[in-house]
């Protein structure tokens, strides 16, 4: 069964593909180009991300899922950075899930029916991902079918309800049980493919990340968590560019 915890005794020798998800346009950034092409520390955001996976010995190939019309720009950036592991650049979809499914389709075509690989799905905007996180996610896939990266929440998180256009606290979950998700999120190809195939049959499902798809549609699969890092921030708002620049200088 796809995703079974005992179904992959040879996972340690499967190829590992890092997928850089850059299909969004970054509307909240308010820039004339997608945020992954903005410069931080003298390099485009996506170049920092590509260099992180290029330097990771656990990664065999890199796939970029890019916003429509920017594939040549990404290839030029990869050439300038001497990213030898780049195996392809494909066009992303209108949603995060569409881009992830494009990556799954690409990997299925590349390795053939019934073949397996480790697929690491990573937000291009998390340009400061560490080698430690990449290594631990890849290693965890030797023993399980799905892996997420998360950090503990230092803030109290509330659930709200709205009434008359105003928001009110509905509940305060136990902070000790809460985590904030990051990427890369890693999967056996067969597991994430099966999860998205099931998700496509549910028109009401909206995924915020890939682990949630597995959690919803492959209930027999437990999603293991690897400890993330506060440095592994996602560049979303203009202030994030300033923070990332400061972290690079440190």
N, C-alpha and C positions, 0 to 999 in steps of 0.2 A: 504493500500500500504506500503511495507517495507520502513522504513525510514521516514514515514510521521511524521511531528512534533506533530500531535494530536492523533497518533495511539497507544500511550503507556501510558495510565493514571496510570498504576500500576508499572511503571518502578522503583519506589522507593523501592519496595519489591523484585525485581528480584535479583538473585545471581550475585555477581561481581567476575569475573575471571581475574586475572592479568596474562598476557602471557609474559614471558621473552624470547625474541627472541635472540637466541644465535646460530643460524645455520651457521653463517659465520666462516671462518677460520682465518680472520684477517691477510691477506697476507702482508698488508702494515706495520704491526708491525715487521715482520721478525723474529718471535719467533718460536720455535719448536712445540708449542702447540697453540690452539686458544687463542686469546687475553683475552677472558673471563675467562681463567684459570690462567692467570698471577697474581702474588701476588702484592697487593698494601696495604701498612699498615699492613702487616702480614696476609692478607686474600686474596683468589682469588677474582678477580673482580666480578664474578658472585655471590659470597657469599654476598658481600655488597648489591648487587641488590636484592637478595632473602630476606635478612634481612629487607630491606626497605618495601617490600610488606608484609612480615610476621608481621611487626609492625603496619601496616595500618589497623585500625579497619573497614574500608570500604571494604576491600578485603576479600572474603570468601574462594577462592581457588587460587592456583598458578599452572600454566602450564609452563613447560620449553620446548622450541623448540630448540634442541641442534644439533650441528654438528655431523655427523655420526661417531659412534665409541666411543663417550664420555658420553653416557647416564649413565653408572655405576659411572663414576667419578662425575657427577652432583649429583646423588643420595647420594653418600658418603659425598659430601660437604654439602648437605641439612641436612643430618643426623647429621653431626658435629655441624651445626648451629641450630639444633633443629627446623627446619622449619616444623611445623605441618600442614601447609596449602597446602603443595605440593600434587597435585592430579595426576600428571603424568609428564612423560618426553617422548617426541616424537622426531623423527628425522626431521631435517629441510631440505629444498630444496636447489637448487643451487643458487637461488635468494632470496631477501628479500620477494618478493611477494609469492614465493613458500612456504616459512616458515609461512607467515601469513595465507595462505590458508590451511596449515596443522593444524594451530590452530583453524581456523573456522570449519574445518571438525571434529576435536576432540570435540569442544564444541557442535556442532550439534548432534553428536552421544551421548554425555554425557547427554544432557538435552532432547533429543528426538524431533521428528517432531513437529513443531509449537510452541515449547517452546522458551522462551527468556532468555537472560542474558545480563549483561553489560560486554563487552569484552575490557580490557585495554591492548593494544599492545605496548610493551615497549622494547627498545634496551637494551640488557644485558649490553652493554658497558657504558650505562648511570648509573653508579654505585652510584652516589650521589643524585639521585632523592629524593626530600623532601616529607615529609608527607603532607605538604600543597598542593603541586601539585597533588598528588594522590587523596586527598580528594576532591579537586575542580573539577577534571575531573570526578570522580564518581558521584558527586553531580549534575554536569551539565547534565549528562545523564538521570536525572529525568525529564528533560524538553526538551531535543533535542536528535537527533539520532546519531550525530557525533560531536566529540570534538577533537581539536588539542591543542597543547601547543606551544607557540612561544615567542620569545624575540625580542625586537626592535634591528635593526641593527645600531651599532655605527659607522660603516664604510660606505663610499660611495660604492655602488654596481654598477658595470657596466655590460652592455651587449657587447659582443665582436663579431667580425666577422674575419674570417681568409682569407688571400690572399697570395699566394706564400709561404705558410708555416709560415707566420708571423701573429700576432694578432693585431687588431686595435679596438679602441672603436667605437661601433655602436650606443649606446645610454646610457644615464645615468638616470635610473628611479628615481622617487621622493622617497628619503630615508624615508620620513614620512609614506609612505604607505607600506614599506617593513618590513618583519619580518623573523627571522630564526627559522625554525621549530625544535621542540624537541619531546620527548615522555615522558609519555605514550600518545597514541592517543586512545580515547575511542569511542565505537560504540555499538548500539543495535545490537545483533547478527544477526537479520534478515536483517538489513541494510547493514552491511559489507559483509554478505553472498550474497545478491543480487548484490552488486557492483562487487564483484569478479566473480560471475557467468557471468555478462555482459562483464567483462574485458577478460575473457577466449575466448570470441567469436571474440575479436579484436587482431589478431596476431601481429600487429604493435605497440601495446601499451606497454610502459615500465614505471613502477611505481617506484618512488624514495621513496615513503612512502605510508601509507594506506589512509590518508586523500585525497591524489590526486586521488585515485581510486574512492572514493565516489564523489568527485567534478566532475570527468569526466563522470561517468556512472549513477549517481543518481542526475541529475541537480535540481530536486525538493527539495533536502535536503541541508539546509544551515549548514556549518561546523562552529560551534562556537569555539572561541579561548579563552583559559585560559592563563593567564600570566605565562611565564616560569621564569627560573632563570639562570644566568650565571654559577652558581655552577653546574647546571645540564648538565655538559659537556659530550661529547662522547669520550671515550678512543679509539683513532684510530691510532695515531702515537706514537712513543716512548716518545716524549716530553709530551704527555698527561698523561702518567704514573707519571711523575715528578710533574706535576701540581695537579693531583688528590691526590698524597701523601701529598703535601703541604697543600691542602685544608683540608684533614683529620686531619692533625696536628693542624690546626687552630680550 
